[in-house]
Amino acid sequence: MTERVEGIKTVVACGDDRTKNTIISTKKTAPEDDPSSIVDVDSIEAINKRTWSEKWAEYRKKPGSFIMFILVHLATLITVLSIGFLLVYVLVKGIPNLNADIFSWEYTSDNCSLVPALINTIYMTLLSLLIAGPIGIFAAIYLVEYAKTGNKLVGVVRITAETLTGIPSIVYGLFGMLFFTNACGLRLSLISGALTLAIMVLPVIMRTTEEALMAVPKSYREGSFGLGAGKLRTVFKVVLPSAVPGILSGIILATGRIVGETAALIYTAGSVAKMATKLTDSTRTLAVHMYLLSKEGLHTDQGYATAVVLLVLVVLINFASDKIAGKVAADKAN
């Protein structure tokens, strides 16, 4: 049965590629029942190859298009300049302050080492994703694959998830302090912070996974069912592998939010500058470490150096995730 399911994946994928090739190679194509959806490839290529004089003549006839052209390019320029300024500012301020002392294994008031905070950040990220990842992915599978169409519960869950995504992190921190730290008796600890962050990133993982599953063509499922595969096998052998790039995108977003979180962790994980040896130890992450150094005003240079390390860590995480997603997509295409 496994070979037959894998076979249908290959056939459907090839069929999809042939469909794309047909659309690209055809000058004008449209279904008989929808003549308005005509694809004119030559016209699209001609628009992309117009000279500036031709574009200007077109803009003079349609001032609205010229205004949109200016606004779009202005927004792009502002975004690029803002990001570039922040990166250059952090690097210029932080790189000169990187030294051997800041990478000492133990923190002291003299060296302000970031190594314990770096290790704690890795612990916090892995533990939070380990809790939120499976719950979010399986919840999305239920909403897309098993819940009936028009189910009111699905609508309530989606609205709730979107609402939770927009709640400030300080609210999550207060909830974690009241529930996990006080009511559950976990105190300021690694597990309290991880549980709070898991609740915070759960809507992100669930919604991105849901969108990724909904993007998988129905023909994949129909082909698998036609070969005799059951619902469970179809979901885990056909649908989920096709949605892996989208799921990884949600995990990347969740990872970035966990690594850069400060407010929620101050109230739940604490600020002890030691490496956690057990789940009940109070810890501080890189973001909290940077915040406390800047707040004190005595170690601002070390705070900038910590910002550089935090920036590099986020870039490495995104780079590794993109590589994994690309490898998965390439293996699926092959």
N, C-alpha and C positions, 0 to 999 in steps of 0.2 A: 504493500500500500504506500509505503514511503516513496518508492521509486516512481510510482504513478503520480503522486502529488508533486514531486520535484519536476516531473516531466511536464505537467500542466503549467507550472511556473515558467518553464523555458518556452513553451509554446505561446503562452500569453505574452511573455516579454517580447518574443520575436514578432508576434502579431502587432504589438504596439509600435515596435520599430518600423515595421513595414507601413503601418498607417502614417507614421511621421514622414517617412520617405515619400509616400504617395502625395501627401499634402505639400511637401516642399517642391517636388518635381512637377506638380500640376500648376498651370498658370491660373486657372479659375475653376474652383470646385465648390459645389454646394449640394446638399441633399435636395431631392425633388420636393419634399414637403417644407423646405425652408430656403427659398431662393435668396433671402436677404443675407445669408451667411456666406457670401462669396469671398474667397481668398484670392486676392490679386497680388501675387508675389512681385511681379514686375513693377507695379506702382509703389509698393513698399520700398523696394531697392532704389527706385528713382528718387523717392523722398529723402532717403538717407544719403544720397550722393549729390544733392543740390549744393551749389556754390553759395558763398555768402551774399553775393549780389542777388541771386535768385531768392534766397531766404528773405533778404531785406525788402525786396519787391512784394513778397507775400505778406510780410509783416505790415507794410504800409496799407495794404488792403484790409488787413485784419488786425487792428491795434490791440485787441484783446489777447491774441496769441503772442504778440510781442511783450505785453505786460507779464503774461504767465512765464514767458521765456526768461525775462529779467528776474522775476521773483524766485523761480526754481534755481537758477544759477547763483543768485544771491544767497539763498538759504544754504546751498551746497558749500559756497565759499565760507560763510559764517561758521558752519559746522566743522569744516576742515581746519580753519584757523583756530577755533576754540580748542579742539582736541590737540592740535599741534602745540598751541601755547601751553596747555596744561602739561603735556608730556615733556616739553623742553624745560619748563619751569621746575618740575619735579626732578628731572635728571640733573640739571645744572646745580640745584640746591643740594641734592642728595648724594650724587656720586663722589664729590670730594670728601664727604664724611664717612665713606665706607672704609673700614679698617679691620684689623685682626681682632681688636677687642670686642667689637660689636657682634662678632661671630663666635664668642666664647661659649662654652657648653653650659655654664651656669650664669645666671643674672646677678649682678651686683649694682649698687648705686653708682659705682665708678665706670664700669664698662657699658652698662645699659644694653646687655646682650639681647638680641632678638631671636636667638636659636630656640629657647624654650617656647616662645610665642609662635614661632614657625611650626614646630612640632605639634603644638596644641591646635594650630589651625588645621593641619592635616587630619589630626584625630577628629576634630569637630566636623570637618567637611565629610569625611568618610562615614562617620556615625550618623549624621543627619541624612545623608543620601541613602544609607542602608535602611533607615526607617521610612523615609518619605517615598523613595523610589518604587519599591514593590507596591505600596498602597496606592500611589497615584496611577501607576501603570495598570494595575488590575481594576481599579475603579473606572478608568477610561475604557478598558476592554468591555466591562459590563455595560457602560452607557452606550457604546457604539454597536457592539455585537449582540448583546443579549436583551437589553431593554426594548420593550415594544415601542413602535413608532407612536408619537403623541402621548407618551407616558408623562404624567404631570410631575412625577418624582424626578425625571431627567431634567425638566425645565428648572425645578427648584434647585437641584444640585448645581447646575450650570450657573444660575444667577448667584448662588451662594459662593461658588468658587471665584467668579469674577469680582464679587464684592470683597472677598477676603484678600484678593490680589492687591487691591487699592488701599488696604488699611495700613497706616504708618507702623513702622517696626517698633516704635516705643510702646504701642498698644499691646503687641505680642509680648514684649518684655514684661509689662505689668501683669499680663495674664499668666505668663510663665512664673513670675515671682509669687503670685497669689496661689496658683494651683500646684505647680511642680515643686517649687521651693518651700512653700509654707504648708499647704494642705497635704501634699504627698510626703513631706518630710525629707525631700532630696537635698535640701539646702542649696547653697551656691556651689554648683558642681558642673562637671563636664556633661553628665547625662541630662541635667536640667536644661543646660544651654542647647544640647543637641535635640532634645524633644521639642523645645520651643522653636528652633529653626526648622525642624521637620514640619511642624504645623504651618510655618510661614511660607515654605517653598512648595508645600503639597499642592496648592491650587495651580501653581505654575506648571509643575510636572504633569498634573492631570489634564489641564487644558491643552497643552502642547501635544501630549500623547493622543488625546482625543482628536485633535485636528489632523495629526499624522495618520491615524487609523481611518478617518473619514476620507482622506485623500487617496487611499488605496482603491483602485477601480473595482467595481462590483463584479466585473468579468473574472477577476482572480478567484473570488469566492464561488461564483457560479461554475467555473471550470473545475474547481476542486470538488464541489458537491457532485458534479456530473461524473467524476471518476470514482465516486463512492466514498469519499472522505467524510468523516463526521464533522460536527461543528467545532469541537475542541481541536482536532487535528488541523482543520483549516485555519483556525485562528493562530496556532503556534507554528505551523509549518509554512503557511502562505502569507497571511496578513501581517503578522508581527515582523518577519524579516524584511518585508517591503517598507514597513514604517520605521525601521531602525534610525535612519538619518534624522527624521523629525523628532523621534524620542530623544536622541542624543542632543538635539538643539535645546529641548526643554531642560535636560540635565545640565547643559552648559550654563544656561541662564540661572538655574538654581545654584550651581556651584559659585558663580560670580556673586550672587547675592549673599551666600553664606560667608564667603571669604571676606567680603567688604562690610559685613554687619558689625555694628558697634552697640547701638542703643539696647537692643534686645539682650545682648550677652552681658552687659554691665549688671543688669538686674537678675540674671539667672546663672551665669557661669562665674561671675566675680572678676577679680583683677589680680590674683596672685601670680607673681612672675616666676613660677616654677613649672617644670615639665610634669604633666599629669601622669601618675603611675597607676591610677585606678579611676573608675567612672565617677566616683564620689568626690574626687579632688577638685578644688576650686582652681580655675585656670584663667589665662587671658590669651586671646588670639592676636594676630598681627595688627588687625585694625584697632582693637582695644589698646594694644601696646602703643601704637602710634598716637592715638588720641590722648592717652595719659601722659606721654612724654611731652606732647605739645601743650597740654593743659597746665602742666607744672611750670612751664616756662624756663626750666633750668637745663633741659636737654633737647632744645628745639632742633639742633643739628642732627642728633641721633634720630629724631622723629622724621626728618627728611630722608635720612638713610633707610629707615624702615619703610617709608613710602616707595622708595625705589625697589626694594626687595618685594614688596607687595605687588607692585606693578609688574615686575618680571614674572612673579608667580602666576598672576592672572593671565598674562600673555602665553606662558607655557601651557597652562591648562587649556586655553582656547586652541592653541596650535595642536596639542595632542588630540583633543576632541575632534578637530577638523580632519586630522590625519586618519583617525579611526573611522569616522563617518565616510571619508572618501574610500578607504579600503573596503568597508562593508558594501558601499555602492558599487565598487568595481567588481568585487566578488559576486555580487548579485547579477551584474550585467553579464559576467562570464558564465 
